[in-house]
Amino acid sequence: MNIKLDGEFRYISELRIVVEDGKRYAYVTVGGGCNLGIDPSDPNSSAENSFTHFLNNNGFGIPILGGMSH
C-alpha cells in the first residue's frame, strides 16, 4: 500500500533562519508529502519541488542522507 500526501501536505510552508554564536541554523516546516529528492515513482516529483533543492537554494543542506533521497 502506498499513501501519497499531496496538495498543501507536499510543500515547504515556513523557513526560519536563526544565528547563534556566529552559526546559521535553518528551522523548516515541511509537509509530510514533500520528497527529499526526486522520487522516480511520483510523476509530480521534480528537483524544483524537493526539500534538498529548497535547502540548497537557501544556503543549507543535509549532511548525510544514507543514499536515500526519495
N, C-alpha and C positions, 0 to 999 in steps of 0.2 A: 504494500500500500504506500503510495506517495501522497503527501499532503502538500499542496502548493499555496503559500501565502502570497497574495498579490495585492494590487491597489496600494493603499497607504501603508500596508504592512511591509512593503518591499523597499521602501526608501529611507534615506537618512533624514531625520527630522530636525536634528539640532547638533551644532558643533560649538563647543565652548573651549577656548584656549586659555590656559592658566599658566602663569610664570611664577615659579617658586625657586628661590635660591639660584636664579640665573638659568634654570632649566624650563623648557616649554613642555607642557602636558596637554593632550587633547582629550576632552571628555565628549563622547559622541553618543547620541541616541539613535539607534538603528532599529528598523522594523525587522521582525522575525523572518521575513521572506527575502531579505537582502542577501545576495550572494557575495562571498568574499572575493571571488574572481569570476571568470566566465564559466557558466555551467553548460556543458555541451548538450545536456538533455533538456534544457529550457530554451525554447525559441525566442523568448523575450529577454534573455540574458545577453549582456554586452559588456565590453570593458568599461564603457562610459557610465553604466549604472551599477558597477561593482564597488564594494566597500574599499578594496585596496586602491582602486583608481582614485576614488574620492580622497582618501588619506594622502596619497602621493601628490595630488594637485594642491593640497593644503600644507605640504611640507612635512608630512608624517609618514610613518609606515609601521608594519607589523614585523618584528624581527624574525620570528620563526612561525611558519605555518605547517611544518611537518609534511610538506609535499601535498597538502590538501587545501585547494583553494576554491573548490566548488561544492 
